[in-house]
Amino acid sequence: MPLDQKTIITAIKEAKEKSKKRNFTQSVELILNLKDIDMKSPEGRIQERIELPHPSPEKPNKICVIATGELALKAKRAKADLVIGKDELGTLAGRKKDLRKIANEYNFFMAEAPLMPRVGKTLGPALGPRGKMPVPVPPTADISDLIKRYRKMVFVRMRNQPVIRCRVGTESMKEEEIAENVQTVLRTIEGKLKRGTKNIKTVYLKTSMGKPVKIT
C-alpha cells in the first residue's frame, strides 16, 4: 500500500477538486476499509486516540474538564472549553437532554481521578456509547499540556463493520500537513492489525460534502 507523501497529496488535491465550493470550511476525511478481520477479536474492536502532527486551525477539538479546586482553575487558565465542578456534576444527574448536548458538543473529556466514579455514574450513559468516556487525570497533572495534546487528537473507532473513518484535517490546510496526518493515522492502525497493511483493503479520502477518492 503506497504511503508516500506524493501519492497522498495527489489524492487530497483530487478530493478538493471533486468537491463543490461551500460557504464553510470542509473537513478532509480518511476512510479505511479493512479485510480478513475477526470482529470478535481485539483488532475488531479498535479504539484509539491518535495525536496528529498538524491540528486543524478552524476546527480544533473542544475539551471538557471535570475537576475541582486547583486543577479546575488550571483548566480554566489553559482555556478548556468547558470546566464542570463537583456541584455542577451533581446538578446534571438525570438530565438526559443536557447530558446528550454536552456529549455531542465536546470531542474529548478529562476528569480528576478521584471524581471518576461519580463522573461514570452521571455522564457514563451519555459518553460511553459515543466512545467519549473521560481520561482520568491526577490532581497534580499538567492539565495545560494535556489540553494542548488533546486539541490535536483524533478518536478512531471501529464498530460492527471493518471500517474506520476519521477527520485528518480541513480543506484550507496545506496538502503536506494533511498527508502527514494521514500517514500518522495509517501507521497507528497498521500497528493494531495482525497482518498490518495486508489487512487494509482500500483507502479513501474525501471532503465533508465531496466524493471519495481512492488512494489505494
Steps between C-alpha positions, in 0.01 A plus 500: 500500500659828391556725798730747331407863543479575127228236444295627794537866395376412149189340655442802728513738203261280303259482796499880522443535125206257512332699774277799426596823673298545819447800725680320782836332540456131430679226690722251322413144601694175480310174443664161547327182390658201669498131405552161665411644841350291779253752638489313832875528553683805648591622150128504419439741787756769423461814712791740481576861581759611246696823537537665160808706410283777351173605671224672308510878562129549416365196680704435814374232735276623780617383841289453813674464837321374812703610802508682832727748677841577353461260206177672396669842520793377291259355242324836470834681463595248231182597315311173528172550312293386798592436863246311710539510879381249758178691577418551131557129442239426764242726336544319166396162638193369319478793258521289186449783251778713652732200526445412132569860401832503690595157363440615141658844532839404647757274335701390802437479871743497793409444863687540825576140603322507840181616322496213248244280685253789516580608143441145375165482673381843380656539155571135414161427339549793259875474439548121498307420179684782322843372605560820695553378856730745682873448534584486875736783598698509828438820702868594451502447121615765254149562369619774266728257314226238486253748352753603233558135409131414483433799275703311239348157551256302294292215639495191282248226563383191316142397571321193362654539153868477391504871410686789661415861426653813649578864430861569400478874435309772320509611138678826591803315641811434294489172310833402658355542851191294420721231343711478817182465707382220268832319536484531879154339513598226256814409694303479824224283353748272323668441834169380646427252221627142509625512140567874482454646153373166369185552709429831323281447196451855373579856608291801401512875560208738470382843603188529719267547203718360224541164330753246630833473318680168517866510607544125476 
